[in-house]
Amino acid sequence: MTRQEEKKIEGKEPAPSLLSAIDSPQDLKRLSLRELERLAAEIRRTIIETVACTGGHLAPNLGVVELTLALHYAFDSPNDRIIWDVGHQCYTHKLVTGRRDRFRTLRQYGGISGFPKREESRHDAFGAGHASTSISAALGMSAAKHLKGCSSRIVAVIGDGSLTGGMAFEALNHAGDLGKDLIVVLNDNEMSISPNVGAFSSLLSRKLSSRTVMSLKKELESTLRAIPGVGNNILQILKKSEDSFLAFFTPGMLFQALRFHYIGPIKGHRLDRLIETFETAKNIRGPVLIHVGTVKGKGYEPAECDPASFHGVGCFDVRTGKSSGPKEAPPSYTSVFGRCLVELAEKDPRIVAITAAMPQGTGLVRFSELYPTRFFDVGIAEQHAVTFAAGLAAEGYRPVVAVYSTFLQRAYDQIVHDVCLQNLPVVFAMDRGGLVGEDGPTHHGVFDLSYLRHIPNMTVMAPKDENELRHMLKTALHHKGPVAVRYPRGRGQGVPLDEPPRALPVGRGELLREGDDAVLVAIGHPVAAACRAAELLEEEGLRVAVINARFVKPLDKDLILDWVERTGLLVTIEENALQGGFGSAVLECLADEGRLPRRAVRIGIPDAFVQHGKRDILRKDVGLDAESIARTVRTALTRPHGAPIRAIG
């Protein structure tokens, strides 16, 4: 039942929609404070109802509704630039900047993105998807504004979780040194994806009403009053400087040391306070930091009670908050990894686990509960996570860095210099390898095979299913050098799980089907599609061999060479960028042996950023579904011998 139907049953006419009249931020400026508060409630309902159908980042967006309205009320977008960090909190921004009518297409194929996207709107001043970038981008824009002699204002909105990233501190340090006009809004909800960790988080959590500060104030007042003659005068002077006094015990101390004018903390759901503060900040010269306290998941009880679970959600029932997905389904790759790591850690006390602010997202919650002293959450700091792991490995431990593929890109130099150069046994458990779906190009993990396979000492593998993932984790932890195990997002194939996991021979592939007409050499998730394609072709009288490569590096050279020479047609299949990827590795190997095939086709991700949408749609788009693979093989078999090698994607 809709809210309008409920109102009619109660005998009340529903209030007219305010959101339906908002086509740009300018429309907000005609509303009264009370109307803005009504609009905030309407936007919350819209976000909840939409995300329940599309999935998305619910809790972070519910926490910034008033903050977003106040920003657009006080500033003049797009003349003034509003830069969102990560982009998890941009839904209200999209609703009030001309995308209201398309909001139901959020994260859907061909619809609007779940993140800021410059091509989508002139109000999206800077694209985002990874954390800790907003202050750097905003400072660059501020410097450009100064060079051009423009008077527009630049605002960076960053969460306290993102502020744990080193890049954010580098930008703050530079901003304080430059002294350019810049407003940084710190959205402090004491969360990133999971609860924040670290010393900086502890500093931010010191509220103005803390018992320690109040007790110290009382003691100081009593001491001063006891001083004959001058005590009361000194006390009055201090009371006039109370903000400075309190700032010494709160985050203001840090930001003022970085030469920022610090304002806050202020309540992030009070529109009047927010608007007043932003109007004041517009008139302050130099860098300003406004510390705003918000509640992640505000206004929707399930999300307020469990903001970590409601950070990013699939479809759910609005009334209960429970997932509306299939009740019976195979376990996810993430959960299989997490359970297997616990199982292996029980027998090997050297195994430690590391996450960059994502214990839930990477499946490490159970490990953290059972082995708290062997679990490390470093915050949003992937570079530190990798070198920290290298230090543990240098002292004889077997660290497992559990991280999304797209986020490991941020620590490339550390992988090369601190891990591989020293040949340290660090395991990279790379979740979300390949196409991830609705989060789109900022989150697709389609470059990892390319950026890892050429690093000396690195071993790279990818399982065909969740059972093989267990064996690969065991293999990685027994290997004497750095290893990357790359697996996809979502549910497994539903195959039985062998007990216990066993170590695989490094560099050995697996022949799954024999055939005379062609050989499909696949890696990771596409192995299942390759097998299905071989079945479709067999119905047409074509016999196609299928190899599960297992390893991108080292390759099973003998197995691949044998079947290429038997069939004459090689087809490599990967859910990774074709440039420098698995197919390139196979062809390089064959070329080095002087045994390139007469005909070859590479299937993978094209030289373009793949948009957002359901994974089955995206895979079909790039030719990675079974029907497309079968069609490619059929076409290749009709081409003359000696035809050039082709890439499909």
C-alpha positions in Angstrom: 0.0 0.0 0.0 1.4 3.4 -1.0 1.6 6.4 1.4 -1.2 8.2 -0.6 -3.5 5.2 -0.2 -2.9 5.1 3.5 -3.7 8.8 3.8 -7.0 8.4 1.9 -8.0 5.6 4.2 -7.3 7.9 7.2 -9.5 10.5 5.5 -6.6 12.9 4.9 -5.5 14.2 1.5 -1.8 13.7 1.0 0.3 16.8 1.0 1.4 17.9 -2.5 4.8 16.5 -3.5 7.6 19.0 -3.1 10.1 16.9 -4.9 8.1 16.8 -8.1 8.7 20.6 -8.4 12.5 20.4 -7.9 14.3 20.4 -11.3 17.5 22.2 -10.2 19.1 23.4 -7.0 17.7 26.9 -7.7 14.2 25.5 -7.0 15.3 24.8 -3.4 16.0 28.4 -2.7 12.3 29.3 -3.0 11.3 26.9 -0.1 10.9 27.8 3.5 12.8 26.0 6.2 9.7 23.9 7.1 9.2 23.0 3.4 12.9 21.9 3.2 12.3 19.6 6.2 9.2 18.2 4.4 11.3 17.7 1.3 14.0 15.9 3.2 11.4 13.4 4.5 10.0 12.9 1.0 13.5 12.4 -0.4 14.2 9.7 2.2 11.1 7.8 1.2 12.0 8.1 -2.4 15.5 6.8 -1.8 14.3 3.9 0.4 11.6 2.8 -2.1 14.0 3.1 -5.1 16.9 1.3 -3.5 14.6 -1.5 -2.4 13.9 -2.2 -6.1 17.3 -1.4 -7.6 19.8 -2.1 -4.8 22.4 0.4 -3.9 24.1 2.4 -1.2 21.2 3.0 1.3 22.6 3.9 4.7 25.2 6.5 3.6 22.6 8.3 1.4 20.0 8.4 4.1 22.6 10.0 6.4 23.3 13.0 4.2 19.8 14.2 3.0 19.7 17.4 5.1 23.4 18.0 4.5 22.9 17.8 0.7 19.9 20.1 0.7 21.7 22.6 2.9 24.7 22.6 0.5 22.6 23.2 -2.5 20.6 25.8 -0.7 23.7 27.8 0.4 25.9 27.3 -2.6 25.3 27.9 -6.4 25.9 24.6 -8.2 27.2 24.1 -10.9 29.0 27.5 -10.7 30.1 26.5 -7.2 31.6 23.1 -7.3 30.5 20.4 -4.9 32.8 17.4 -4.9 31.6 14.1 -3.3 34.1 11.7 -1.9 33.6 8.0 -2.9 30.2 8.9 -4.2 28.3 6.6 -1.9 26.2 9.5 -0.7 25.2 11.3 -4.0 21.5 10.1 -4.3 19.9 13.3 -2.9 22.3 15.3 -5.0 21.1 13.5 -8.1 17.4 14.0 -7.1 17.7 17.7 -6.9 20.0 18.3 -9.9 17.6 17.4 -12.7 17.6 13.6 -12.5 14.5 13.0 -10.5 12.6 11.6 -13.4 15.3 9.1 -14.1 16.0 8.1 -10.5 14.1 4.8 -10.9 16.8 3.7 -13.4 19.5 4.1 -10.7 22.3 1.6 -11.3 20.3 -0.2 -14.0 21.7 -1.0 -17.5 21.3 2.2 -19.5 20.2 4.2 -16.4 21.9 6.7 -14.2 25.0 5.8 -12.2 25.1 5.2 -8.5 28.1 7.5 -8.3 28.9 11.0 -9.5 29.6 11.0 -13.2 30.8 14.0 -15.2 29.1 12.9 -18.4 25.8 12.6 -16.7 25.3 16.1 -15.3 27.1 19.4 -15.2 26.4 19.3 -11.4 28.7 16.3 -11.1 31.8 18.3 -10.9 34.2 15.3 -10.4 33.7 11.6 -10.9 34.2 9.3 -7.9 34.0 5.7 -6.8 37.1 5.2 -4.6 37.7 6.9 -1.3 39.8 9.8 -0.2 40.0 11.7 -3.5 37.6 14.7 -2.9 40.0 17.1 -1.2 42.8 16.7 -3.7 40.4 17.2 -6.6 38.7 20.2 -4.9 42.1 21.8 -4.1 43.1 21.4 -7.8 39.9 23.2 -8.8 40.5 25.9 -6.2 44.0 26.5 -7.6 42.5 26.6 -11.1 39.8 29.1 -10.0 42.6 31.3 -8.5 44.6 31.2 -11.8 41.5 32.1 -13.8 40.4 34.8 -11.4 37.0 33.2 -10.8 35.0 33.8 -7.7 33.1 30.5 -7.5 33.4 28.4 -4.3 34.8 24.9 -4.1 33.3 22.4 -1.5 34.7 18.9 -0.8 32.4 16.6 1.1 34.4 13.7 2.7 33.4 11.1 5.3 35.4 10.3 8.4 36.1 6.9 7.0 37.6 8.3 3.8 39.6 10.7 5.9 41.6 7.7 7.2 43.1 7.4 3.7 46.6 8.9 3.4 45.7 10.8 0.2 43.2 12.9 2.2 45.9 14.0 4.6 48.3 14.8 1.8 45.6 17.0 0.4 44.9 18.7 3.7 48.6 19.4 4.2 48.9 20.9 0.8 45.7 22.9 1.2 47.0 24.4 4.5 50.2 25.3 2.8 48.6 26.9 -0.3 46.1 28.9 1.7 43.6 29.0 -1.1 39.8 29.3 -0.6 38.5 25.8 0.0 35.6 24.4 2.1 35.9 20.9 3.4 32.8 19.4 4.9 33.7 16.4 7.1 30.6 14.1 7.4 31.3 12.3 10.6 29.0 9.3 11.2 31.7 7.1 12.8 31.4 4.7 9.9 33.1 3.9 6.6 31.5 0.7 5.3 32.1 -1.0 8.6 32.7 0.9 11.9 35.8 3.1 11.8 39.1 2.0 13.3 42.3 3.8 14.2 43.7 6.7 16.3 42.2 9.3 14.0 38.7 7.8 14.4 39.2 8.0 18.2 40.1 11.7 17.9 37.0 12.5 15.8 34.8 10.7 18.3 35.7 13.1 21.1 32.4 15.1 21.3 32.2 18.5 22.9 30.1 17.2 25.8 32.6 14.4 26.7 32.8 13.7 30.4 36.6 14.3 30.4 36.3 17.8 28.9 33.5 18.9 31.2 35.3 17.6 34.3 38.5 19.5 33.3 36.5 22.7 32.8 35.0 22.4 36.3 38.3 21.8 37.9 39.9 24.7 36.1 37.0 27.0 37.1 37.3 26.0 40.7 41.1 26.6 40.7 40.8 30.0 39.1 38.0 31.2 41.4 40.3 30.4 44.4 43.0 32.8 43.2 42.5 36.1 45.1 41.9 39.2 43.1 42.6 38.0 39.5 41.0 34.6 39.3 37.5 35.8 38.2 39.0 38.1 35.6 41.1 35.3 34.1 38.0 33.0 34.1 35.9 35.6 32.2 38.6 35.9 29.5 38.7 32.1 29.2 34.9 31.8 28.9 35.0 34.2 26.0 37.6 31.9 24.4 35.7 28.7 25.2 35.6 27.5 21.6 39.4 27.7 21.5 39.6 25.9 24.8 37.4 23.1 23.7 39.1 22.9 20.3 42.3 21.9 22.1 40.5 18.7 23.2 38.7 18.0 20.0 39.5 17.5 16.3 39.8 21.3 15.9 43.3 21.0 17.3 44.5 18.9 14.4 42.8 20.8 11.6 43.9 24.2 13.0 47.4 22.8 13.1 47.0 22.2 9.4 46.0 25.9 9.0 42.3 25.3 8.5 39.6 27.4 10.0 37.7 24.8 12.0 34.0 25.0 12.6 32.1 22.3 14.6 31.1 19.7 15.4 27.5 20.8 14.3 24.4 18.6 14.1 24.1 17.3 10.5 20.3 16.8 10.5 19.5 20.4 11.6 18.8 22.3 8.3 18.8 25.7 10.0 22.2 25.1 11.6 23.7 23.7 8.5 22.5 26.5 6.2 23.7 29.2 8.7 27.1 27.5 9.0 27.6 27.2 5.2 26.5 30.9 4.7 29.1 31.9 7.3 31.8 29.7 5.7 31.3 31.3 2.3 32.7 34.6 3.7 35.9 33.1 5.3 39.0 33.4 3.3 41.4 30.5 3.1 40.8 26.8 3.8 37.8 26.0 6.1 36.8 22.6 7.6 33.2 22.2 8.8 32.8 19.1 11.1 29.2 17.7 10.7 27.9 14.9 12.8 25.3 12.7 11.0 23.6 9.3 11.6 24.2 6.7 8.9 20.9 5.2 7.8 18.9 8.1 9.3 15.2 7.8 9.1 14.9 4.1 8.3 15.1 2.0 11.4 16.7 -1.2 10.0 19.5 0.9 8.4 20.0 2.9 11.6 20.3 -0.3 13.7 22.6 -2.0 11.3 24.3 0.6 9.1 27.1 -1.8 8.0 24.7 -4.3 6.5 22.7 -1.5 4.8 25.7 0.3 3.4 25.3 -1.5 0.1 22.3 -3.6 -0.4 20.4 -5.7 -3.0 16.7 -5.6 -3.4 14.8 -5.7 -0.1 11.3 -5.5 1.5 10.8 -1.9 2.7 8.6 -3.0 5.6 11.0 -5.5 7.1 14.4 -4.6 5.6 14.9 -8.2 4.7 16.4 -9.2 1.4 13.9 -10.1 -1.3 16.4 -12.3 -3.2 16.2 -16.1 -3.6 16.0 -17.9 -0.3 18.0 -21.0 -1.4 21.2 -20.2 -3.2 24.8 -21.4 -3.3 27.2 -19.7 -0.9 29.0 -16.6 -2.2 32.7 -16.8 -3.1 33.3 -14.3 -0.3 31.7 -16.5 2.4 33.5 -19.6 1.0 36.8 -17.7 1.2 36.1 -16.5 4.8 35.2 -20.0 6.1 38.2 -21.6 4.4 40.6 -19.1 5.9 39.2 -19.7 9.4 39.6 -23.5 8.8 43.2 -23.1 7.6 44.1 -20.5 10.4 43.0 -23.0 13.0 45.8 -25.3 12.0 48.4 -22.6 11.2 49.0 -19.9 13.8 51.2 -18.0 11.3 48.1 -17.0 9.2 47.0 -13.4 9.8 44.2 -11.5 8.0 44.3 -7.9 6.9 41.4 -5.7 5.5 41.2 -2.1 4.5 38.0 -1.1 6.3 35.9 -4.0 4.9 35.7 -7.0 7.3 32.2 -7.7 6.2 32.6 -7.1 2.5 35.7 -9.4 2.3 34.3 -12.2 4.5 36.6 -11.7 7.5 34.1 -11.1 10.3 34.3 -14.7 11.6 38.1 -14.6 11.4 38.1 -11.4 13.4 35.9 -12.9 16.1 37.9 -16.1 16.5 41.4 -14.7 16.1 41.2 -11.0 17.1 45.0 -10.8 17.7 45.7 -12.1 14.2 43.2 -9.7 12.5 44.1 -6.2 11.4 41.7 -3.6 10.0 43.9 -0.7 8.7 41.1 1.6 7.6 40.8 2.9 4.1 44.6 2.6 3.5 45.3 0.0 0.9 48.9 1.1 0.3 49.6 0.8 4.0 47.8 -2.6 4.1 50.2 -4.1 1.5 53.4 -2.9 3.1 52.1 -3.8 6.6 51.5 -7.3 5.2 55.1 -7.3 3.8 56.4 -6.5 7.3 54.5 -9.4 8.8 55.7 -11.7 6.1 59.3 -10.6 6.7 58.9 -11.8 10.3 57.7 -15.3 9.4 53.9 -14.8 9.3 51.6 -15.7 6.4 49.5 -12.6 5.8 46.3 -12.6 3.7 45.3 -9.2 2.4 41.6 -9.5 1.6 40.6 -6.7 -0.8 38.4 -5.9 -3.8 40.3 -6.1 -7.0 39.5 -2.5 -8.0 40.9 -1.2 -4.6 44.1 -3.2 -4.9 45.0 -0.9 -7.9 45.7 1.8 -5.3 48.7 -0.1 -3.9 50.5 -1.0 -7.1 53.8 0.4 -6.1 53.7 -1.4 -2.8 53.0 -4.7 -4.5 56.0 -4.2 -6.8 58.5 -2.7 -4.4 57.6 -4.0 -0.9 56.3 -7.5 -1.7 57.5 -8.8 -5.0 60.9 -7.3 -5.1 61.6 -9.0 -1.8 59.7 -12.2 -2.8 57.7 -12.1 0.4 54.9 -14.7 0.9 51.9 -12.3 1.0 48.6 -13.6 -0.3 46.3 -11.2 -2.1 42.7 -12.5 -1.8 41.2 -10.4 -4.6 37.4 -10.4 -4.3 35.1 -8.8 -7.0 37.5 -9.8 -9.8 35.9 -9.2 -13.2 32.6 -7.5 -13.9 30.8 -6.5 -10.6 27.5 -5.3 -12.1 25.5 -2.3 -10.9 28.4 -0.4 -9.3 29.9 0.1 -12.7 33.3 1.1 -14.1 34.8 2.4 -10.8 34.3 -1.0 -9.3 34.8 -3.5 -12.2 37.9 -5.6 -11.3 39.0 -6.0 -14.9 42.6 -4.9 -14.9 44.2 -7.1 -12.2 45.4 -10.0 -14.4 47.1 -7.4 -16.6 48.7 -5.3 -13.8 49.9 -8.3 -11.8 51.1 -11.0 -14.2 54.2 -9.1 -15.4 55.6 -8.5 -11.9 58.6 -10.8 -11.2 58.0 -13.4 -8.4 54.2 -13.0 -8.5 52.0 -16.1 -9.0 48.5 -15.3 -10.2 45.6 -17.8 -10.2 41.8 -17.7 -10.6 39.3 -20.5 -9.7 36.6 -21.9 -12.0 34.3 -22.4 -9.0 34.0 -22.0 -5.2 35.5 -25.5 -4.5 38.6 -24.6 -6.5 38.8 -21.3 -4.6 39.4 -23.4 -1.4 42.2 -25.4 -3.0 43.8 -22.2 -4.3 43.8 -20.5 -0.9 45.5 -23.6 0.5 48.0 -23.5 -2.4 48.7 -19.8 -1.9 49.4 -20.2 1.8 51.9 -23.0 1.1 53.7 -21.1 -1.7 57.0 -19.5 -0.8 56.4 -16.2 -2.6 53.7 -13.6 -3.3 50.4 -15.0 -4.7 47.2 -13.4 -6.0 44.0 -15.4 -5.9 41.3 -13.7 -8.0 37.6 -14.6 -7.6 34.3 -13.0 -8.7 31.5 -11.3 -6.9 28.3 -13.1 -6.0 27.2 -16.7 -5.6 29.2 -19.7 -6.5 28.3 -22.5 -8.9 26.7 -24.6 -6.3 29.3 -27.4 -6.5 30.2 -29.7 -3.6 33.1 -28.6 -1.5 35.9 -31.0 -1.0 37.1 -31.6 2.6 39.8 -30.7 3.4 41.2 -28.2 0.9 44.3 -29.5 -0.9 47.3 -27.7 -2.4 47.3 -27.7 -6.3 50.5 -28.1 -8.3 51.6 -24.6 -9.2 51.4 -23.8 -12.9 49.3 -26.8 -13.8 46.0 -26.4 -15.7 43.1 -28.9 -16.0 41.7 -30.5 -19.2 37.9 -30.5 -18.8 36.9 -31.6 -22.3 38.6 -33.1 -25.3 37.9 -32.1 -28.9 39.4 -31.9 -32.4 38.0 -28.7 -33.9 39.2 -26.0 -31.4 40.5 -25.5 -27.9 39.0 -23.0 -25.5 41.5 -21.9 -22.8 39.6 -20.1 -20.1 40.5 -18.6 -16.7 38.3 -18.1 -13.7 34.6 -17.5 -13.8 34.4 -17.8 -17.7 35.3 -21.5 -17.5 31.7 -22.4 -16.9 30.6 -20.4 -19.9 33.3 -22.0 -22.0 32.0 -25.5 -21.0 28.4 -24.5 -21.9 29.6 -23.1 -25.2 31.3 -26.4 -26.0 28.1 -28.3 -25.2 26.2 -26.0 -27.6 28.7 -26.6 -30.3 28.7 -30.3 -29.8 24.9 -30.2 -30.6 26.0 -28.9 -34.0 28.6 -31.7 -34.5 31.6 -29.6 -33.5 34.0 -31.1 -30.9 35.7 -28.4 -28.9 38.3 -29.0 -26.1 38.1 -26.9 -22.9 41.1 -26.2 -20.6 40.7 -24.6 -17.2 44.0 -22.7 -17.1 43.8 -22.1 -13.3 47.1 -20.1 -13.5 47.7 -16.9 -15.4 51.3 -17.1 -14.1 53.0 -19.5 -14.5 51.0 -20.9 -17.4 50.7 -24.6 -18.1 52.7 -24.3 -21.3 52.8 -28.0 -22.2 49.1 -28.5 -21.8 48.2 -25.5 -23.9 50.7 -26.2 -26.6 49.6 -29.8 -26.9 45.9 -28.9 -27.5 46.6 -26.0 -29.8 48.6 -28.2 -32.1 45.9 -30.9 -32.0 43.1 -28.5 -32.9 44.7 -25.6 -34.8 42.3 -23.1 -33.4 43.0 -21.4 -30.0 40.3 -19.3 -28.2 41.3 -17.7 -24.9 38.6 -16.5 -22.6 38.9 -14.1 -19.7 36.9 -11.5 -17.7 39.7 -9.1 -17.8 41.1 -6.4 -20.1 42.3 -7.9 -23.3 45.3 -5.5 -23.4 48.1 -7.4 -21.5 45.7 -9.9 -20.0 45.5 -13.7 -20.0 45.1 -14.1 -23.7 48.1 -11.9 -24.3 50.1 -14.1 -21.8 49.1 -17.3 -23.7 50.1 -15.8 -27.1 53.4 -14.5 -25.7 54.1 -18.0 -24.4 53.4 -19.6 -27.7 55.4 -17.0 -29.6 58.4 -17.5 -27.3 58.2 -21.2 -28.1 58.0 -20.4 -31.8 54.7 -22.3 -32.0 52.0 -19.7 -32.6 48.7 -21.3 -33.8 47.4 -21.0 -37.3 44.2 -19.3 -36.0 43.6 -17.6 -32.6 40.9 -15.5 -31.0 41.0 -13.7 -27.7 37.7 -13.0 -25.9 37.6 -10.5 -23.0 37.0 -7.0 -21.9 37.5 -4.4 -24.7 39.6 -1.3 -24.6 36.8 0.7 -23.0 35.2 1.2 -19.5 32.2 -1.1 -19.2 29.1 0.7 -17.9 26.9 -0.4 -15.0 24.2 -3.0 -15.2 23.4 -6.6 -14.3 26.4 -8.9 -14.9 24.6 -11.2 -17.3 23.7 -8.3 -19.5 27.3 -6.9 -19.4 28.8 -10.3 -20.2 26.6 -10.7 -23.2 27.6 -7.2 -24.3 31.3 -8.1 -24.3 30.8 -11.6 -25.7 31.5 -13.6 -22.5 28.2 -15.5 -22.3 28.0 -19.1 -23.6 26.0 -18.3 -26.7 28.4 -15.5 -27.7 31.4 -17.7 -27.2 29.9 -20.5 -29.3 29.1 -18.0 -32.0 32.7 -16.7 -32.0 34.1 -20.2 -32.2 31.6 -21.1 -35.1 32.7 -18.0 -37.0 36.4 -18.6 -36.4 36.1 -22.2 -37.7 34.8 -20.8 -41.0 37.7 -18.5 -41.6 40.6 -19.6 -43.7 43.8 -21.0 -42.2 46.4 -18.3 -41.6 43.8 -15.6 -40.9 45.1 -13.0 -38.4 44.6 -13.3 -34.6 41.5 -11.4 -33.5 40.2 -10.0 -30.2 36.6 -10.1 -29.2 35.3 -7.8 -26.6 
